Amino acid sequence: MKNKLINFLNQPKFLRIAFNWYRPYRGAGVKIKHLAKDFSSATVEMPLRWYNKNYVGTHFGGSLYSMVDPFHMLLIMNQLGKEYVVWDKSANIDFIRPGTGTVSAHFTVNQEQIEEIREQTASGEKFLPKFVVDIVDEEGKLVARAIKTLYIRKKPQKP
């Protein structure tokens, strides 16, 4: 019974709905529009609202960062499985131009990246890959670019 519940909770459809109801995302106006069934991609959006504007009337930088925060980790940990530890290690975000309308970000983790992670961690060593995600406006113009570094390691085998 417990395993069935855990499997249900880890389904992309449930996770997308849960994230969309998660208070920090609702408070920032972030909405997960797409989460692939195989966890290979995700798309998030955030319209400009009174509650996520900064002092000068554009997207608050913290909200821009929050919309990209967990997604590479989420995609990778679900593709690798429970034999791996996957954590966010560090992040950097460059604000390129003011966000004034709906902004979006698209995340992709392909099989080549997953295979590289498996190769780099096969001996039990940590791997610190970097992932770049662009936040764009409705015209596709770059608003911000985030670089996420993840900590990934294969869990030690229990005797």
Secondary structure, DSSP 8 states (H G I E B T S, - for coil): -HHHHHHHHTSHHHHHHHHHH-HHHHHHT-EEEEE-TTSSEEEEEE---GGGB-TTSSB-HHHHHHTTSSHHHHHHHHHH-TTEEEEEEEEEEEE-S---S-EEEEEE--HHHHHHHHHHHTTS--B--EEEEEEE-TTS-EEEEEEEEEEEEE-----
